[in-house]
Every structure is written in structure tokens, then in C-alpha cells.
């Protein structure tokens, strides 16, 4: 009777620890104040997000300069 209870307790504790560890990156990268991003910043964030999913570390040597839209 004690073994199934201990096993359940350990599994529950492991689940809680995994849940806490999974949210660390999301909360630490969010800025305190949301500001509007320029198109260049949005593009850089998009590329970095994809690279992070693939396990690639991105270092921007020459940040992108998107062409300005022609005014109508």
C-alpha cells in the first residue's frame, strides 16, 4: 500500500517541477512594458524565435534594414 502512494507522490512532484521549469523562459523574456516594434524588430524576433525552436543561437552582425514603403 505504501509503494503505490509513494510512486504517486513522486510522479506528482515531478509533474509540478516540470511545469515550473517550462514557464521560466516565457516569463523571463517578456518585457515589463509592451512597446510598439518596428518592422525590423518584428523580423528579428521572428527569426530568433524560429532559431530558438531549432536550437540555434543567433548573433546579429548586420541587423536587417527593411526597405521603406513608398508613400501613396
C-alpha positions, 0 to 999 in steps of 0.5 A: 500500500505504501509503494503505490502512494509513494510512486504517486507522490513522486510522479506528482512532484515531478509533474509540478517541477516540470511545469515550473521549469517550462514557464521560466523562459516565457516569463523571463523574456517578456518585457515589463512594458509592451512597446510598439516594434518596428518592422525590423524588430518584428523580423528579428524576433521572428527569426530568433524565435524560429532559431530558438525552436531549432536550437540555434543561437543567433548573433546579429552582425548586420541587423536587417534594414527593411526597405521603406514603403513608398508613400501613396 
